[in-house]
């Protein structure tokens, strides 16, 4: 097989902001793995990315004959069989949606170019992450698929603790180095995956489907309902339901997080709570960057969408269907607005701008705690996102 390149579909990428401000679509985590990691396991090849120019220094592509796959497409054996059967110059379509394209010269790739290639129609069902809420909405099914993909032919480590209670142990997989003390793991409703070098502390209650990725910690007394993923090197506590934390983020204290998606390098202060259900049970509206306004999700349950490097102080209360951009810092009494632009500093009483120089200081300190550098590629991405989101910070225009 030729090189694997996962492309950002321009008809989808904008609907996945704020998460795609700082990553390609295929770098989104849903289930246990990122979309790119799923395709790498299916294809046996490392992935390159065809994405926004300002992201390309960190997420590079490969210049040689390549199989292009839509970065929003979640793999399954049927669609993979159709994709790997493509010949050079053939494009696989589901209706008007380009799924994959085999090209000899990746420099010529584009959706318009693909329309001139030999079309192959895919008749099966496909699942694409096209909206931010799809990340938590499809998470349970993806945990189950990824669990089977990761654990096939392997033997789990034992729980190794006489005070831990396990239900349906055949649906639990524990990687090497995991520590579990006096917890309850109930996998009757779906699998539980415990990653390498993780820790589940005393009194934790966990129901599947659930994934705890490498290096993460579940703090004492946590109540983790099903359909939840905690990405790598994160710390969680309190109550979490049907949510996805991408990685390197903390929700370590009491408070409720439900039907939500949290990016990387985020921190939720003690007793932060998200509302995921309106008092009148009406469908939730969510900020849509492509529309420039709020759009109806059709969902009754929808909580918080928080972009990378955003943080909130203790006792923060988020209304149902709140979107927080990149690099925001939220604090103070009352409910902040339902759409908080990137690099906003403040809360219900008003905002000022979190300037890039101050952001860099915080990001450097935060990433250093995880032993990672805040490098030049990261800085350039943040500077670009700051410029791209400038017009949302209306208080700058008013001053």
MOMO-V258377 format. One record per residue. N is the residue number from 0. RES is the residue in one small letter. SS is DSSP state (H for helix, E for strand, L for the rest). PHI is phi in degrees with one decimal (NA if undefined). OMEGA is omega in whole degrees, -180 to 180 (NA if undefined). Layout:
N:RES:SS:PHI:OMEGA
N:RES:SS:PHI:OMEGA
This chain:
0:x:L:NA:176
1:x:L:-72.8:178
2:x:E:-57.5:178
3:x:E:-101.5:176
4:x:E:-127.8:179
5:x:E:-100.6:-172
6:x:E:-105.2:173
7:x:L:-80.5:175
8:x:L:-77.6:-176
9:x:H:-62.7:178
10:x:H:-78.8:-177
11:x:H:-114.9:-169
12:x:H:-52.1:-176
13:x:H:-62.6:180
14:x:H:-77.4:178
15:x:H:-105.9:171
16:x:L:-68.6:10
17:x:L:-84.8:-174
18:x:H:-67.6:-179
19:x:H:-87.9:168
20:x:H:-63.2:-170
21:x:L:-117.5:-178
22:x:L:-159.3:169
23:x:L:-67.1:179
24:x:H:-56.6:-175
25:x:H:-72.8:177
26:x:H:-88.7:177
27:x:L:-75.2:177
28:x:E:-93.6:172
29:x:L:-145.9:-167
30:x:L:84.3:177
31:x:L:-87.3:-172
32:x:L:-106.8:165
33:x:E:-69.3:179
34:x:H:-57.5:180
35:x:H:-62.0:-180
36:x:H:-67.3:176
37:x:H:-61.7:-178
38:x:H:-67.2:177
39:x:H:-63.8:178
40:x:H:-70.5:179
41:x:H:-68.7:-173
42:x:H:-91.2:-175
43:x:L:78.3:-180
44:x:L:-124.6:173
45:x:L:-72.1:-173
46:x:E:-98.3:165
47:x:E:-105.2:-174
48:x:E:-129.7:171
49:x:E:-109.9:-169
50:x:L:-142.3:179
51:x:L:-61.7:-176
52:x:H:-57.6:-176
53:x:H:-71.0:176
54:x:H:-94.1:-168
55:x:L:-70.3:178
56:x:L:-66.3:180
57:x:L:-92.4:-178
58:x:L:-121.4:-171
59:x:L:-86.9:174
60:x:L:-110.4:-177
61:x:L:-118.1:-177
62:x:L:-101.5:174
63:x:L:-170.2:179
64:x:L:-47.0:-169
65:x:E:-143.3:169
66:x:E:-97.1:178
67:x:E:-92.4:177
68:x:E:-126.5:178
69:x:E:-58.3:-176
70:x:L:-66.9:178
71:x:L:-90.9:-175
72:x:E:-82.2:177
73:x:L:-89.2:-172
74:x:L:-75.5:167
75:x:L:-148.3:-175
76:x:H:-59.0:-176
77:x:H:-68.8:-179
78:x:H:-69.5:177
79:x:H:-65.4:177
80:x:H:-60.9:179
81:x:H:-68.2:-178
82:x:H:-69.1:-176
83:x:H:-74.4:176
84:x:L:-87.0:-179
85:x:L:-65.0:173
86:x:L:-97.2:-180
87:x:L:-56.6:180
88:x:L:88.2:177
89:x:E:-96.8:180
90:x:E:-123.2:-180
91:x:E:-95.8:-176
92:x:E:-123.4:167
93:x:E:-119.8:-172
94:x:L:63.5:178
95:x:L:-93.5:-176
96:x:E:-100.2:176
97:x:E:-74.6:179
98:x:E:-96.7:-176
99:x:E:-162.1:-178
100:x:E:-151.5:176
101:x:E:-100.3:-175
102:x:E:-132.6:176
103:x:L:-79.4:-178
104:x:L:-122.0:-176
105:x:H:-65.4:179
106:x:H:-65.9:-178
107:x:H:-94.0:-174
108:x:L:-64.5:173
109:x:L:-179.7:-179
110:x:H:-61.3:180
111:x:H:-65.5:176
112:x:H:-60.6:-177
113:x:H:-61.7:-180
114:x:H:-66.2:180
115:x:L:-93.5:178
116:x:L:-85.9:-179
117:x:E:-67.9:-175
118:x:E:-82.7:173
119:x:E:-122.3:-177
120:x:E:-91.9:176
121:x:L:-94.7:-174
122:x:L:-92.8:-177
123:x:L:-80.8:177
124:x:L:-83.8:176
125:x:L:-129.3:175
126:x:L:-123.1:177
127:x:E:-121.3:173
128:x:L:-82.9:-175
129:x:L:-111.1:179
130:x:L:-134.5:-178
131:x:L:-58.6:-177
132:x:L:-72.7:174
133:x:H:-61.0:-177
134:x:H:-61.5:177
135:x:H:-83.9:-178
136:x:H:-65.2:-179
137:x:L:-95.9:-170
138:x:H:-66.3:-178
139:x:H:-61.0:-180
140:x:H:-62.6:-179
141:x:H:-73.1:174
142:x:H:-59.2:-179
143:x:H:-63.2:180
144:x:H:-65.9:-179
145:x:H:-66.0:178
146:x:H:-57.3:179
147:x:H:-63.9:-179
148:x:H:-66.4:-175
149:x:H:-77.9:-170
150:x:H:-98.1:-177
151:x:L:-55.4:177
152:x:L:75.0:-177
153:x:L:-112.8:180
154:x:L:-113.5:180
155:x:L:-70.5:168
156:x:L:-71.3:177
157:x:L:-72.8:176
158:x:L:-62.0:171
159:x:L:69.8:-180
160:x:L:-143.3:-176
161:x:L:-68.8:-178
162:x:L:-96.5:176
163:x:L:-91.7:-179
164:x:E:-101.2:-176
165:x:E:-122.9:173
166:x:E:-111.3:-177
167:x:L:55.5:-177
168:x:H:-59.6:178
169:x:H:-66.1:179
170:x:H:-103.4:-179
171:x:E:-120.6:177
172:x:E:-124.5:-177
173:x:E:-119.1:179
174:x:L:-81.7:-179
175:x:L:-61.6:175
176:x:L:87.5:179
177:x:L:-73.6:178
178:x:E:-120.0:-179
179:x:E:-130.8:-179
180:x:L:-130.2:170
181:x:L:45.5:179
182:x:L:-114.0:173
183:x:E:-118.3:180
184:x:E:-114.5:-178
185:x:E:-114.0:-178
186:x:L:-105.2:180
187:x:L:-65.9:-179
188:x:L:-93.7:-179
189:x:L:161.8:-174
190:x:L:-69.9:173
191:x:E:-121.9:180
192:x:E:-113.4:180
193:x:E:-114.3:-173
194:x:L:-77.0:-178
195:x:L:-61.1:172
196:x:L:54.0:175
197:x:L:-94.0:178
198:x:E:-139.5:173
199:x:E:-116.3:-172
200:x:L:-85.3:-172
201:x:L:-58.7:174
202:x:L:81.4:-180
203:x:L:-75.1:178
204:x:E:-116.2:-174
205:x:E:-130.7:176
206:x:E:-118.9:177
207:x:L:-85.4:-1
208:x:L:-69.0:-177
209:x:E:-152.0:177
210:x:E:-134.1:174
211:x:E:-118.2:-172
212:x:L:-85.6:-170
213:x:L:-48.6:172
214:x:L:76.6:-177
215:x:L:-93.3:-176
216:x:E:-129.4:169
217:x:E:-103.5:-176
218:x:L:-74.8:-176
219:x:L:-53.5:172
220:x:L:74.2:-179
221:x:L:-67.1:177
222:x:E:-120.1:-174
223:x:E:-110.1:179
224:x:L:-76.4:-175
225:x:L:-69.5:176
226:x:L:66.2:-174
227:x:E:-119.7:175
228:x:E:-123.0:173
229:x:E:-110.6:-177
230:x:E:-67.3:-172
231:x:E:-63.5:172
232:x:L:54.1:177
233:x:L:-119.7:176
234:x:E:-128.6:-178
235:x:E:-132.7:176
236:x:L:-155.8:-179
237:x:L:69.4:-176
238:x:E:-117.0:179
239:x:E:-132.2:180
240:x:E:-138.1:175
241:x:L:41.1:-179
242:x:L:-134.4:178
243:x:E:-126.1:173
244:x:E:-108.8:-172
245:x:E:-61.0:-178
246:x:E:154.3:176
247:x:L:56.4:-178
248:x:L:-126.9:-176
249:x:E:-125.3:163
250:x:E:-132.8:-165
251:x:L:-86.9:-170
252:x:L:-119.9:177
253:x:L:-63.0:-176
254:x:L:124.8:-174
255:x:E:-108.0:173
256:x:E:-126.7:-178
257:x:E:-138.5:178
258:x:L:47.8:-171
259:x:L:-135.0:175
260:x:E:-132.0:-178
261:x:E:-118.3:-179
262:x:E:-72.5:179
263:x:E:-90.6:175
264:x:L:62.0:176
265:x:L:-99.8:175
266:x:E:-141.4:177
267:x:E:-104.9:-177
268:x:L:-65.2:-177
269:x:L:-55.6:178
270:x:L:63.5:169
271:x:L:-70.8:-180
272:x:E:-130.0:175
273:x:E:-114.5:170
274:x:L:-84.5:178
275:x:L:-119.1:-179
276:x:E:-146.0:179
277:x:L:-73.8:-178
278:x:L:-60.7:180
279:x:L:-96.3:177
280:x:L:62.4:-180
281:x:L:-75.9:176
282:x:L:-58.3:-176
283:x:L:-84.2:172
284:x:E:-100.5:-175
285:x:E:-133.7:178
286:x:E:-59.3:-180
287:x:E:-118.0:-177
288:x:L:-64.8:-179
289:x:L:-72.7:-180
290:x:L:-89.4:-174
291:x:L:73.6:-180
292:x:E:-170.7:-177
293:x:E:-87.0:-180
294:x:E:-124.7:-179
295:x:E:-75.0:179
296:x:L:-81.3:-173
297:x:L:77.0:-178
298:x:L:-98.1:173
299:x:L:-84.1:-179
300:x:E:-116.7:176
301:x:L:-160.5:-174
302:x:L:-104.5:-169
303:x:E:-119.5:170
304:x:E:-113.3:-174
305:x:E:-122.7:179
306:x:L:-72.3:-177
307:x:L:-56.5:172
308:x:L:64.0:176
309:x:L:-94.3:-174
310:x:E:-144.8:175
311:x:E:-139.0:-177
312:x:L:-80.7:-179
313:x:L:-62.0:176
314:x:L:62.8:177
315:x:L:-69.3:179
316:x:E:-119.6:180
317:x:E:-104.3:176
318:x:L:-65.7:175
319:x:L:-55.6:176
320:x:L:66.7:177
321:x:E:-100.5:176
322:x:E:-115.8:177
323:x:E:-115.9:-179
324:x:L:-74.7:-179
325:x:L:-88.2:170
326:x:L:66.7:178
327:x:L:-87.4:177
328:x:E:-133.8:-169
329:x:E:-116.2:-179
330:x:L:-161.4:176
331:x:L:105.6:-177
332:x:L:-75.2:173
333:x:L:79.3:179
334:x:E:-89.1:173
335:x:L:-69.4:-178
336:x:L:-61.3:-177
337:x:L:-76.8:173
338:x:E:-128.6:-180
339:x:E:-113.4:-176
340:x:L:-64.2:176
341:x:L:-60.5:177
342:x:L:62.8:172
343:x:E:-83.7:-180
344:x:E:-129.9:-179
345:x:E:144.8:-177
346:x:E:-167.9:-175
347:x:L:-60.5:-178
348:x:L:-83.6:178
349:x:E:133.1:-176
350:x:E:-128.6:163
351:x:E:-123.6:-175
352:x:E:-101.4:174
353:x:L:-81.4:-173
354:x:L:-69.4:-174
355:x:H:-59.8:-179
356:x:H:-62.0:178
357:x:H:-71.4:177
358:x:H:-57.2:-178
359:x:H:-58.4:179
360:x:H:-62.1:-179
361:x:H:-68.2:-178
362:x:H:-61.2:178
363:x:H:-60.8:-179
364:x:H:-68.0:-178
365:x:H:-65.1:-177
366:x:H:-71.0:178
367:x:H:-62.3:179
368:x:H:-64.1:178
369:x:L:-98.4:178
370:x:L:73.6:-179
371:x:L:-119.7:179
372:x:L:-83.7:169
373:x:L:-92.6:-167
374:x:L:-85.1:-177
375:x:H:-63.3:179
376:x:H:-62.0:178
377:x:H:-63.3:-179
378:x:H:-62.0:-179
379:x:H:-67.4:176
380:x:H:-64.0:-179
381:x:H:-63.0:178
382:x:H:-61.2:179
383:x:H:-68.0:179
384:x:H:-64.3:177
385:x:H:-57.4:179
386:x:H:-69.0:-179
387:x:H:-63.3:-175
388:x:L:-103.7:-175
389:x:H:-57.1:-174
390:x:H:-70.5:176
391:x:H:-76.9:-177
392:x:L:-85.3:-171
393:x:H:-66.5:179
394:x:H:-66.2:176
395:x:H:-65.9:179
396:x:H:-72.7:-177
397:x:H:-78.5:-176
398:x:L:-82.7:NA
